[in-house]
């Protein structure tokens, strides 16, 4: 299951910097996660300073 980034994202880029798969990129308003690349490692979840990354539902 991939993760998603909520509107709480402050576009700091921390998640993209730590993603080992390169699945996170800057979107128009918030960063986005490519579900095809995401391996559900949750590294981004642990590093997000505002808890804006959640498991996809």
N, CA, C and O atoms as a Tinker XYZ file with bonds, in Angstrom:
   228  protein
     1  N      0.851000   -1.171000    0.000000    73     2
     2  CA     0.000000    0.000000    0.000000    64     1     3
     3  C      0.897000    1.235000    0.000000    63     2     4     5
     4  O      1.783000    1.351000    0.847000    81     3
     5  N      0.686000    2.128000   -0.908000    73     3     6
     6  CA     1.454000    3.367000   -0.974000    64     5     7
     7  C      0.940000    4.346000    0.077000    63     6     8     9
     8  O     -0.127000    4.155000    0.659000    81     7
     9  N      1.706000    5.373000    0.300000    73     7    10
    10  CA     1.299000    6.436000    1.202000    64     9    11
    11  C      0.823000    7.631000    0.384000    63    10    12    13
    12  O      1.084000    7.718000   -0.816000    81    11
    13  N      0.123000    8.548000    1.044000    73    11    14
    14  CA    -0.313000    9.772000    0.390000    64    13    15
    15  C      0.104000   10.958000    1.257000    63    14    16    17
    16  O      0.312000   10.830000    2.464000    81    15
    17  N      0.218000   12.092000    0.617000    73    15    18
    18  CA     0.587000   13.312000    1.322000    64    17    19
    19  C     -0.644000   14.202000    1.391000    63    18    20    21
    20  O     -1.266000   14.489000    0.368000    81    19
    21  N     -0.993000   14.635000    2.587000    73    19    22
    22  CA    -2.197000   15.429000    2.805000    64    21    23
    23  C     -1.940000   16.908000    2.572000    63    22    24    25
    24  O     -0.813000   17.331000    2.313000    81    23
    25  N     -3.009000   17.681000    2.670000    73    23    26
    26  CA    -2.922000   19.134000    2.505000    64    25    27
    27  C     -2.133000   19.802000    3.626000    63    26    28    29
    28  O     -1.839000   20.995000    3.548000    81    27
    29  N     -1.789000   19.054000    4.655000    73    27    30
    30  CA    -0.993000   19.593000    5.754000    64    29    31
    31  C      0.461000   19.813000    5.330000    63    30    32    33
    32  O      1.223000   20.447000    6.060000    81    31
    33  N      0.851000   19.303000    4.175000    73    31    34
    34  CA     2.219000   19.414000    3.657000    64    33    35
    35  C      2.655000   20.874000    3.588000    63    34    36    37
    36  O      1.920000   21.728000    3.093000    81    35
    37  N      3.855000   21.149000    4.087000    73    35    38
    38  CA     4.401000   22.508000    4.060000    64    37    39
    39  C      5.477000   22.650000    2.975000    63    38    40    41
    40  O      6.230000   23.624000    2.967000    81    39
    41  N      5.542000   21.693000    2.078000    73    39    42
    42  CA     6.475000   21.666000    0.949000    64    41    43
    43  C      7.931000   21.913000    1.356000    63    42    44    45
    44  O      8.651000   22.670000    0.706000    81    43
    45  N      8.340000   21.267000    2.427000    73    43    46
    46  CA     9.724000   21.427000    2.892000    64    45    47
    47  C     10.694000   20.544000    2.123000    63    46    48    49
    48  O     11.889000   20.836000    2.061000    81    47
    49  N     10.177000   19.446000    1.525000    73    47    50
    50  CA    11.011000   18.551000    0.734000    64    49    51
    51  C     11.744000   17.476000    1.502000    63    50    52    53
    52  O     12.470000   16.680000    0.907000    81    51
    53  N     11.571000   17.434000    2.804000    73    51    54
    54  CA    12.241000   16.426000    3.615000    64    53    55
    55  C     11.896000   15.020000    3.154000    63    54    56    57
    56  O     12.773000   14.160000    3.072000    81    55
    57  N     10.647000   14.782000    2.856000    73    55    58
    58  CA    10.212000   13.454000    2.436000    64    57    59
    59  C     10.903000   13.013000    1.150000    63    58    60    61
    60  O     11.338000   11.867000    1.037000    81    59
    61  N     11.003000   13.906000    0.198000    73    59    62
    62  CA    11.650000   13.575000   -1.076000    64    61    63
    63  C     13.126000   13.273000   -0.873000    63    62    64    65
    64  O     13.683000   12.392000   -1.528000    81    63
    65  N     13.747000   13.993000    0.022000    73    63    66
    66  CA    15.173000   13.799000    0.290000    64    65    67
    67  C     15.474000   12.433000    0.897000    63    66    68    69
    68  O     16.539000   11.869000    0.646000    81    67
    69  N     14.549000   11.893000    1.694000    73    67    70
    70  CA    14.813000   10.626000    2.388000    64    69    71
    71  C     14.229000    9.393000    1.704000    63    70    72    73
    72  O     14.530000    8.271000    2.111000    81    71
    73  N     13.413000    9.574000    0.689000    73    71    74
    74  CA    12.774000    8.430000    0.026000    64    73    75
    75  C     13.812000    7.610000   -0.737000    63    74    76    77
    76  O     14.427000    8.112000   -1.678000    81    75
    77  N     14.014000    6.341000   -0.336000    73    75    78
    78  CA    15.025000    5.517000   -0.991000    64    77    79
    79  C     14.649000    5.089000   -2.407000    63    78    80    81
    80  O     15.511000    4.656000   -3.172000    81    79
    81  N     13.382000    5.206000   -2.758000    73    79    82
    82  CA    12.912000    4.786000   -4.074000    64    81    83
    83  C     12.737000    5.944000   -5.049000    63    82    84    85
    84  O     12.467000    5.721000   -6.229000    81    83
    85  N     12.888000    7.177000   -4.573000    73    83    86
    86  CA    12.673000    8.332000   -5.437000    64    85    87
    87  C     11.217000    8.464000   -5.858000    63    86    88    89
    88  O     10.918000    8.944000   -6.952000    81    87
    89  N     10.323000    8.038000   -4.991000    73    87    90
    90  CA     8.898000    8.026000   -5.310000    64    89    91
    91  C      8.201000    9.348000   -5.023000    63    90    92    93
    92  O      7.032000    9.512000   -5.373000    81    91
    93  N      8.888000   10.290000   -4.397000    73    91    94
    94  CA     8.246000   11.532000   -3.988000    64    93    95
    95  C      8.796000   12.694000   -4.805000    63    94    96    97
    96  O     10.006000   12.853000   -4.970000    81    95
    97  N      7.863000   13.501000   -5.312000    73    95    98
    98  CA     8.270000   14.661000   -6.103000    64    97    99
    99  C      7.395000   15.858000   -5.752000    63    98   100   101
   100  O      6.322000   15.718000   -5.165000    81    99
   101  N      7.875000   17.022000   -6.121000    73    99   102
   102  CA     7.140000   18.244000   -5.823000    64   101   103
   103  C      5.947000   18.361000   -6.760000    63   102   104   105
   104  O      6.087000   18.276000   -7.980000    81   103
   105  N      4.779000   18.556000   -6.176000    73   103   106
   106  CA     3.559000   18.746000   -6.959000    64   105   107
   107  C      3.229000   20.219000   -7.064000    63   106   108   109
   108  O      4.047000   21.061000   -6.694000    81   107
   109  N      2.058000   20.547000   -7.556000    73   107   110
   110  CA     1.660000   21.939000   -7.713000    64   109   111
   111  C      1.528000   22.646000   -6.368000    63   110   112   113
   112  O      1.992000   23.775000   -6.209000    81   111
   113  N      0.890000   21.978000   -5.394000    73   111   114
   114  CA     0.682000   22.609000   -4.097000    64   113   115
   115  C      1.335000   21.851000   -2.956000    63   114   116   117
   116  O      1.780000   22.463000   -1.984000    81   115
   117  N      1.401000   20.550000   -3.055000    73   115   118
   118  CA     2.046000   19.704000   -2.051000    64   117   119
   119  C      2.872000   18.659000   -2.784000    63   118   120   121
   120  O      2.707000   18.466000   -3.988000    81   119
   121  N      3.750000   17.993000   -2.071000    73   119   122
   122  CA     4.527000   16.917000   -2.667000    64   121   123
   123  C      3.599000   15.738000   -2.951000    63   122   124   125
   124  O      2.557000   15.597000   -2.311000    81   123
   125  N      3.974000   14.899000   -3.903000    73   123   126
   126  CA     3.156000   13.749000   -4.264000    64   125   127
   127  C      3.997000   12.475000   -4.233000    63   126   128   129
   128  O      5.216000   12.519000   -4.395000    81   127
   129  N      3.333000   11.350000   -4.023000    73   127   130
   130  CA     3.998000   10.055000   -3.984000    64   129   131
   131  C      3.517000    9.222000   -5.158000    63   130   132   133
   132  O      2.314000    9.044000   -5.353000    81   131
   133  N      4.451000    8.716000   -5.933000    73   131   134
   134  CA     4.143000    7.825000   -7.051000    64   133   135
   135  C      3.871000    6.435000   -6.481000    63   134   136   137
   136  O      4.788000    5.768000   -6.004000    81   135
   137  N      2.628000    6.006000   -6.530000    73   135   138
   138  CA     2.225000    4.723000   -5.937000    64   137   139
   139  C      2.927000    3.540000   -6.590000    63   138   140   141
   140  O      3.093000    2.499000   -5.954000    81   139
   141  N      3.336000    3.677000   -7.832000    73   139   142
   142  CA     4.030000    2.595000   -8.523000    64   141   143
   143  C      5.448000    2.396000   -7.991000    63   142   144   145
   144  O      5.985000    1.290000   -8.044000    81   143
   145  N      6.049000    3.463000   -7.480000    73   143   146
   146  CA     7.421000    3.395000   -6.964000    64   145   147
   147  C      7.474000    3.172000   -5.458000    63   146   148   149
   148  O      8.453000    2.623000   -4.952000    81   147
   149  N      6.448000    3.585000   -4.743000    73   147   150
   150  CA     6.431000    3.507000   -3.278000    64   149   151
   151  C      6.432000    2.053000   -2.820000    63   150   152   153
   152  O      5.607000    1.254000   -3.263000    81   151
   153  N      7.360000    1.716000   -1.933000    73   151   154
   154  CA     7.441000    0.355000   -1.387000    64   153   155
   155  C      6.896000    0.263000    0.034000    63   154   156   157
   156  O      7.054000   -0.763000    0.695000    81   155
   157  N      6.262000    1.318000    0.499000    73   155   158
   158  CA     5.628000    1.329000    1.813000    64   157   159
   159  C      6.643000    1.174000    2.951000    63   158   160   161
   160  O      6.341000    0.558000    3.973000    81   159
   161  N      7.827000    1.726000    2.776000    73   159   162
   162  CA     8.857000    1.602000    3.814000    64   161   163
   163  C      8.606000    2.543000    4.996000    63   162   164   165
   164  O      9.124000    2.317000    6.090000    81   163
   165  N      7.812000    3.595000    4.779000    73   163   166
   166  CA     7.428000    4.570000    5.805000    64   165   167
   167  C      8.566000    5.470000    6.279000    63   166   168   169
   168  O      8.425000    6.145000    7.298000    81   167
   169  N      9.670000    5.494000    5.576000    73   167   170
   170  CA    10.753000    6.410000    5.940000    64   169   171
   171  C     10.259000    7.847000    5.903000    63   170   172   173
   172  O     10.600000    8.643000    6.778000    81   171
   173  N      9.468000    8.181000    4.912000    73   171   174
   174  CA     8.946000    9.541000    4.776000    64   173   175
   175  C      8.025000    9.907000    5.939000    63   174   176   177
   176  O      8.031000   11.044000    6.411000    81   175
   177  N      7.241000    8.941000    6.391000    73   175   178
   178  CA     6.320000    9.171000    7.505000    64   177   179
   179  C      7.095000    9.589000    8.750000    63   178   180   181
   180  O      6.718000   10.536000    9.440000    81   179
   181  N      8.169000    8.879000    9.025000    73   179   182
   182  CA     8.977000    9.164000   10.207000    64   181   183
   183  C      9.683000   10.511000   10.124000    63   182   184   185
   184  O      9.927000   11.139000   11.155000    81   183
   185  N     10.013000   10.963000    8.930000    73   183   186
   186  CA    10.773000   12.196000    8.754000    64   185   187
   187  C      9.927000   13.453000    8.572000    63   186   188   189
   188  O     10.433000   14.561000    8.755000    81   187
   189  N      8.660000   13.308000    8.218000    73   187   190
   190  CA     7.810000   14.479000    7.966000    64   189   191
   191  C      7.612000   15.286000    9.245000    63   190   192   193
   192  O      7.106000   14.757000   10.235000    81   191
   193  N      8.008000   16.573000    9.236000    73   191   194
   194  CA     7.912000   17.381000   10.455000    64   193   195
   195  C      6.491000   17.775000   10.845000    63   194   196   197
   196  O      6.265000   18.210000   11.974000    81   195
   197  N      5.531000   17.632000    9.933000    73   195   198
   198  CA     4.158000   18.025000   10.246000    64   197   199
   199  C      3.166000   16.865000   10.142000    63   198   200   201
   200  O      1.955000   17.089000   10.132000    81   199
   201  N      3.660000   15.637000   10.065000    73   199   202
   202  CA     2.823000   14.434000    9.989000    64   201   203
   203  C      1.808000   14.501000    8.857000    63   202   204   205
   204  O      0.636000   14.171000    9.040000    81   203
   205  N      2.267000   14.933000    7.683000    73   203   206
   206  CA     1.371000   15.089000    6.529000    64   205   207
   207  C      1.308000   13.850000    5.650000    63   206   208   209
   208  O      0.618000   13.864000    4.631000    81   207
   209  N      2.002000   12.781000    6.011000    73   207   210
   210  CA     2.022000   11.582000    5.187000    64   209   211
   211  C      1.279000   10.460000    5.910000    63   210   212   213
   212  O      1.579000   10.115000    7.053000    81   211
   213  N      0.306000    9.911000    5.202000    73   211   214
   214  CA    -0.572000    8.891000    5.783000    64   213   215
   215  C     -0.626000    7.675000    4.867000    63   214   216   217
   216  O     -0.399000    7.801000    3.664000    81   215
   217  N     -0.926000    6.493000    5.420000    73   215   218
   218  CA    -1.142000    5.318000    4.562000    64   217   219
   219  C     -2.339000    5.584000    3.637000    63   218   220   221
   220  O     -3.335000    6.175000    4.054000    81   219
   221  N     -2.231000    5.147000    2.399000    73   219   222
   222  CA    -3.343000    5.302000    1.462000    64   221   223
   223  C     -4.511000    4.439000    1.923000    63   222   224   225
   224  O     -4.319000    3.362000    2.488000    81   223
   225  N     -5.683000    4.912000    1.682000    73   223   226
   226  CA    -6.862000    4.140000    2.119000    64   225   227
   227  C     -7.490000    3.403000    0.977000    63   226   228
   228  O     -8.487000    2.706000    1.165000    81   227
